[in-house]
Amino acid sequence: MASTATQILTSAPAETALLRCLRLPLVPYVFILISHLPMLVLQLRKIWLIEHYRYIPFLLAAFASLAWHRWQQIPGPKICRPTRASLGVLFVSFALLAMSQLLWSPWLGTVATILSVLAIVLSFGRRVASSVTPAWLLLWLLLPLPLCWDERFTLWLQGVSSQGGSILLDYFGHRHVLAGYMIEIPGRQFLVEEACSGVQSLFPLVATAAFLAVWLRRPLVHSLLLIASAAFWAIAVNVICVTLVVSLFAQSGVDMGAGWQHTAFGVGLFVVELLMLLSTDRLLLFLIVPTGLHTASAEEGAPPDASAETDQIYVAREMDFPFHVHHSARLVILRFIASAFMAVGVFQAATLAYHRPSRGEHLPVARAGSGADRTPSSDVLSEGTLPQTLGAWERAGFHAMTRSRNSDLGRHSIAWRYAGSKEGAVVSVDFPFVGWHYLSGCYQSRGWEIESRTVIEHDESQEFLDAAFVELSMRDATARRGYMLVSQFTGTGDRQIPPATPGLSLSAWCVAARNRVLNRFVDLGAEPTTIQIQMLVTSDLPLSDEQRQQARQAFEEATRQIAKQLWPKEETP
């Protein structure tokens, strides 16, 4: 029987061989991976806009090289066939992919992709799974922390760096003032985010530690301690960085907080962090060496050919199955699941193709340059965009600025400054951001204390109010008051719904999910780029209710004028 099947296989024409190839279990997995591409590409584009996640290409290359290296080290043939475990993981992956389509969440789509890769690994059996799974774990670093935990951790790290730097500056006798996350010395202010690399080095260093742990085949406890040490060294080096930048400027006037000097300084510090990480790995090896010696001696006492015999028995079991196993019920289920995956993938691709804006349409300010990351010129937004008189204030200035790419205030800002009898006001357009930008954290890092945060809902009784926006009441160290109004837009000019709470809580995430489902077919083509319009009113005393109402009306009028320039509506004949 077996010889007859072998003769049929060897004598079949090329077309029959191709059809047999299409019946192999690996082919449905290929179609499943293809169905994940729309959401995966959206997620990679989104996180590429975030400075401290730009190590992703190196992470993908590290996963591919490690998986291939471990694959080659496995003796014998590797047979792909669906198992209960792989089919179960695929069911979960399909549910997440469908949910990502319903919520239009690339984050969930990426989780589904990672699980589908695990299903493929499991389909090759225990030997492959036990060897390749550590490399597969690296893929979870593709996901930013949920519920804006990375932003909260960013603020916490900046606070630790500023306080630690201030303590060291006091120790070395440098006169300075710490205001929030800003260190002031005579003639200069250093924002911690700009004075040091902040969290930009933390996430790449953690990814490097995870890669080293997998590459060097470190035990679990060793790997966890190595990853924890990466976070420690990143924080310690950031504190030293802040101290050095301020000390160099105070003593010799050398400014390492901007320009190519800042870039070179950051690269040098990252190299120091890598050396500290490698040194920690060697230290952990020394501390855990008794356990390692005990394991090695136990292995040396085993028969020299025991592992080889086990591999041969395992390979023999994998090879001992009839040819018709490829037509079993599990393979039929796998094909059905692959068809469902492809249906969702085709629908995602069609949705993107239908809703995708034309080149440059997603960010109208790009008409002033060749990309969305350029400052708009005067033919888009100029001093005359806003009126000379805005509410109770008279225009006193106009300027555009470009910051570092990792600035929490945005790469570019265009601002109109107004002056009143007792209060001053600044209206600014800031971009680009990814998703909703939590402005409260930016002002906290600059020494402001947030007294209250309120989402002002649309009210039909107030004709001036077009949509909801966020209101912040603040106070700085000198007891000066700040009243902030902010509204944010997608790249196509649609207003974003502000979250109900600062920093996405679980309840706020559920509300956002509900809104996404209700508006499912409205904003599918929205690009991740966010444009922010804010108005800051400063005064020595808190604003009265009447003054707040006037500020809201002025802010809404300014928002209309700016939006009219950025997203002009075509006139219908």
Secondary structure, DSSP 8 states (H G I E B T S, - for coil): -HHHHHHHHHHS-HHHHHHHHHTSTHHHHHHHHHHTHHHHHHHHHHHHTSGGGTTHHHHHHHHHHHHHHHHHHS-S-------HHHHHHHHHHHHHHHHHHHHT-HHHHHHHHHHHHHHHHHTT-HHHHHHHHHHHGGGGGGS--GGGHHHHHHHHHHHHHHHHHHHHHHHTT---EEETTEEEETTEEEEHHHHS-TTTTHHHHHHHHHHHHHHTT--HHHHHHHHHHHHHHHHHHHHHHHHHHHHHHHHH----SSHHHHHHHHHHHHHHHHHHHHHHHHHHHHHTHHHHHHHHHHHHHS-TTHHHHHHHHHHHHHH-S-GGGGGSHHHHHHHHHHHHHHHHHHHHHHHHHHH---TTTT-GGGGGSSSTTS---TTTS-GGGS-SEETTEEEEEEEEEE--TT-TT-SEEEEEEEE-SS-EEEEEEEEEEESS--HHHHHHTTT-EEEEEEEE---TT-TT--S-EEEEEEE-TT--EEEEEEEEEETTS-B----SSSS--HHHHHHHHHHHHHTTTTSTT--SEEEEEEEEEEESS---HHHHHHHHHHHHHHHHHHHHHHS------
